[in-house]
Amino acid sequence: MAEELKRATAIEQTGDKTSERLSLYGKIIYNEATSLLAKYLPQAFPQEPTEVLFDIQPLYLGKFKGKHYIAIQDTYTYNLDIVVKRGVAGIDVGYNQLEEELNEMVESLEQVGRGEIDYKEHERRMAELEERTDQRRKQSKPEPRDWEQPERLLKGQNQYASYTWQEIYLLVHELIHQRQAELNPAAFPQLTSDELNRINPDYIPKKELRNLLLDAHKADSRTRDNNSIFYPVVEGMAVVGSFYVMGKLLDDLVKSGQVEVAEKVRAVRNKKIWGETITQKRQERAGHTDPYGIYYLEGVGMMRKLYKQFGVVNTPRMLQAVDLSVCRAISKVSPEYQQIMSNPALLPGLQKAA
């Protein structure tokens, strides 16, 4: 990190552009995320070059000209928007409180679905919820703007704001997708388009590069069966893997007495597993499930069955043997899909690794 520290000092002295600060911020969270994978889940540690770009949502974009590209939430724009709208710097409500608010919102939607209240009553409750949330924000202490002062993060984990831990969690998830692509290149073909193929990624503005990569990613997705078992498999691996990694980190933080850092990590971990599984499940029951969200639920259920059958120690090694190319060809309408969901040991490739 010595080189990053020099660069941070230069940025501080020269007042360089926001893109430079975001670039350094991306490198710091990338170093943290890969360090956690190397320590706690080495089977998922990427072996090939990676570049982190900033977008409105986390996404493994794919491989292009020898490098894997991962989009992470645009921290600067996202948090600046919060500053403008709510008068605070960063997500300062606290993730435990946000979890309570999500729970209240979903419970109200479920009551609408069961006919216990009408939608007008639901809207009234949500207005009250928003007012309580605004009051909490006004009373809370703003977190430091990590994306504006990334050089401060080089001093250690105790400097990370809550949303930086969220970025790290999300990046661990996407890096697991990268490792899946490295192990199954046929299932993750390299990104291509006429315009993309004409550029040199090292000499193009990052925003323009991100847009070209995103367009190629979407074009590839449109050519595929988006209802194949591929999606619950890859998302199940990434959700459970990132949850496991952050849990091991949490254990070590608690053991070493880093209470404040541990609380941030615990809150972020709880929020993510809540959003990726519990909230999805409750929304499904209420008839409001995100179409893609079902793959998180199915994937986590699949991984739980594998852990019960093969044990926590053996499962990560075995999952490396899953043939994701074959998984792409197993459609949701096929009998094989339901057979595998009932018994994930039937996943293509697992039999050889067992």
Beta strands, then each sheet from edge to edge (+ up, - down):
strand 1: 50-55
strand 2: 59-64
strand 3: 67-73
sheet 1: 1+ 3+ 2-
end
